[in-house]
């Protein structure tokens, strides 16, 4: 039996950046409709079963009731708290149950939680967050169809997926978490509103790759004239460089940059500012005290992501959409 995991974060895209800028807002009704479309694609691809994460507002159950597809959907019998723990717990169980693919609706944070626990299970990340670099804007039916083709082994998974990098965060010798896109060191040594949107509050940024079309802190590194096949480090401050970058949707900021350099894979880099707070993928997560040591390391082998275009092209050329 081939099975697909489905993780929907109803809180994605509702942080402070939507208020201080012109960020996209995906309504709960639209998220529900996206889930219905995903189920249509999965059913058409021949998926036997869907295992879904429960959510605090009942989006999944509402989508099941609205869908006309007969594909069975099992909602995991775990509590829903409305935080990252929901995603982490659901992902662990899905991996244990042997799902062949995971489809997510959320932002960078949602997918970060999945990536920490999904091993090498292929992921189809659909963007419904505010500042998204990792997930993609894609029609739900198409995304569901691609996930189904992966789950049913209808395409060559080696060429239809790509393993993305990630950044490990280490505090006092212990790995405390990862970032998919960027790690930012904030001058504000507290968590407060988790979202980071003001470049004046940032001391340095570690970025996992080159993302020239991105919105957010990663866009600063992706507008610097540096050729890097790995990651990019940027030191902000009163330097001679002024970088123009879209930090939030609809807002392009002039950011003072002191220096930059390439981040090499597996090289441990120290966090210089203490005390401070460490933000991952745009959200402050840990406070770093004066007597603590933090380091970040770029790793090459992160989450395995489905290339939707490549998957559908392979299926078309293999006549997977033709019946005699």
N, C-alpha and C positions, 0 to 999 in steps of 0.2 A: 504493500500500500504506500503510495506517495502522498506526503503531507506537507502543507505549507503553514508556517507560523505567521500570524498577523498581529502587529503591535500598533495601536492607535493612541497617540497622546493628545487628549482633548485640551490640554493647557498650552500646547505649542502655539507660538505667535501671539501671546498675550502679555508679554513683559513690557517694561517701561520704554523700550526703544520704539514701540508702536505709538507712544504718546509724544515723545520728544522729536519724532521724525514723521515721515510719510510712509511708514512700513505697511506692507500688505497684511490684511486681516482675513483669515479664512474662517468663516462662520462654522458653528457646530453643524448646521444643516448641510453645508457644503462638504464638510468632512464625512458626514453620514452618506451623502451621495457618492463621494469618492470610494468609500468602502463597498457600496453596492456595485459600482463599476468594477472594482478589483475582483469581487466575487464572480462577476460575469466573465471576466478574462480567465480566471482560474478554472472555472467550470468548462469553458470552451476548450481549454488546453488539456482537459482530461484529468485534473487533480482529483484525488479520491476524498480528501478531507482537509479541513482548515482548523487549526488550533489557534484560538484568539485570546489575547490578554483582556481581562475585564477592565472596565474604566468607571470612573466615579459618576459619570452622567448618563451611562447606558447607551453610548453611541453604537457599540457593537450589537447589542440586542435589538436596537431600533433598526439597524441596517439589515439584520437577519430577517426581521419581520417585513421589511420593505422590499427585499430582494425577491425576484421571481425564480431564482435559480434553486435547484434542488441539491446543490453541493452541501454536504453536512458540515456544520460549524460547531466545534466544541469550545465553549468558553471555559477557560481554566478556573477551577474552584479555589482561587486564592483571593485574599482580601485586596481591595483597591484603595490605596491611600492618597492617590493623586500626586505622587512624587516619583523621583528617579528609581526608588526601590521597586516600584511596580514593574518597570521595564526590566530591571536587572533580574528580578525573581522570575518573571515570565520567560525571559530569554534562556535562563539556566534550564528551566523545565522543558522548553521546546527543544533545546539541544539534547537533553537526556532522552526525550521521546523520539529523537531521530528525524526531525523535520528536514526536508531537502532544500528548503529556501525560506527566508524570512522577508516579509514585506512590512515596511514601517511607514507610518504617517507621523511626521514631526519635524523637528529642526536638528541642528547640529548636536544639541544636548541629548535628545532622544537617541540618536544614532550612536553617540559616544557610549551611552549606557549599554546598548546592544553590543557594540564592538568589544567591550571589555569582557563579555561572556559568551560570544557567539562562536568562538573558535574559528573554523574555516567554512562555516555554513554560508552559502551565498546570500547576499543581502540586496534587496531592491528598496532603496530609500526615496520616498516621495516627500517633497518639501511642502510643509504647511506651517513652518515657523516664520520668524521675523527676518533675521539676517542669516541666510543659509548659504553655506559653501559646499558642504558635503552632500546633502540630499539634492535631488533634481526636481525641477518643475516638469511634470509629465502627466499625461492623461491617465486616469485610473484604470480604464479598460486595457490600455496598452501595457501598463505596468503589470497588471494582473496576468495578462497573457504571457508576457516575458517570464514572469516568475513561474508560471505553470509549465512553460517549455523547459525551464531549468529543472524543475522538480520531477518532470516525467522523463528526463534524460533524452529529450527530443533534439538537443543540440550538443555540440562539443563544449563542455563546461570550461575546458582549459583556454579556449579562445573567446568564449562568450562572457568571461568574467575577468576582472583585474584586481590584484591585491594592492590595496592602498597603504600608504605609510601612516604612522601615528607617532605621537610624542609621549614618552613616559615621564611622569613627574615623581621625583624621589625626595622625601624629606627625612633627614637623619638616617639615611641608609635603607629606608623602606619605600617601596613603590606604592604610592597612595592613589594613583589614578592615571588616566591617559587623556590626551587631547587628539582630536582628529585633524584639526586645522591649525589652531594657534594656542600658544601659552603666553599670556600677558602678565607682567609684573606691575601691580598697581601701587601707587604711593599711598593709597588709603589702606591702612592696616586693619581693616574690618570688612565684614561681608556686606551688611546693609542690603540695599537693592542689588541683587546679584548681577544684573546685566551691566556690562561695561560699554559705554558709548562715548565718553569724553576723552580724547587723546591727551589732553593736558594732564590727566591723572595717571598716565602710563609712563613707566620708566624704560622698559625694554620688552621686546616681542620676539618670540621664537615661532617660526611658521614652518609647517611640514612640507611645503612645496610652493610652486609658483601658480597663483590663482588670479590672473589678470582681470577676469570678469566678476570677481567677488565683491561683495559689500561687507564692510566691517574692518576689523583691525588687520586682517590678512591683506587687505587691499593696499595698505601702506607699503608692505614688503614687496608687493607685486607691481609697484610702480617705480621701483629702484632699478637702475641699469646694472644688474648683476646677472650673470649666467650661472645658474646653479642647477645641477641635476639631482640635488637632494633637498635641503631646506635653506631657510634664510633667517639670519639674526639681524635685528634692528635695534639700535640704541636711540631713544628719543631724548630731546633736550634742546638747549639753546646752541645748536650747531649752525653751520653755514648752509645747510640744505633745507629747503622748504618743499615738502612733498604734498601734492594735491591728490586727495584720496576720498572716495565716498565711504565715510565711516558708518553712516546710517542711510536708509533709503531716502532719496530726495535731498540729501545734505552732503555737499562736498567741502571738506575741511582742508585748511592749510596746516600741515603738521611739521613741526621742527624736528629734524633728524640729525643726530651727531655723527653716527657711523653705521656701517652695515658690513656683514660678512657672510660667507657660506656656512651652513650647518652641515657637517658630515654625518653620515650614518654611524650609529653606535658610539659617537663621541659624547662624553658627559660634559655638560656645560653648567657652570655654577650660576645661581641667581645672585646678583650683586647687591640688590637693595634689601636692607633689613632695618627695622620691621617693614612688612609690606603684606599685600595679599596676592594670591596667585589665582588668576582667572584662566579657565580652560574653555576654548571655543566661545568666548565672549561672556562668560559667567564667573564671577568671583566664587571660589570654592574653598580655599584654605587661607588661613592667616599664618604668616611666617614671622616668628618671634626673633629677637635679636640674637639669641643663643642657639638658633637652629640653622641647619645647613640644607639648602634645597638645590637639586640639580635636575636638569632636563636632558633627555636622550632621544634623538630621532631614530626610530626603528623602521626598517624597510618593509617588514611583513606585518601589516595591520589587517583590517577587515577585507574580506573578499566581496567585491561589488559587481553586480550584474550589469553588463553593457547592454542596455535595452535595444539599441539600434542594431548591434551586432547579432544579438539573439534572434530578433525578428527577421533579419536578413538571412541568417543561416536556415531558419525554419522555412522561409519562402523558397529558397533555392533547393531545399530538400523536399519540396512539395508537401509540407506538413499541413498546409491550408487547403489542399485539394482532395476531394473525395470522388471516387469513381462510382 
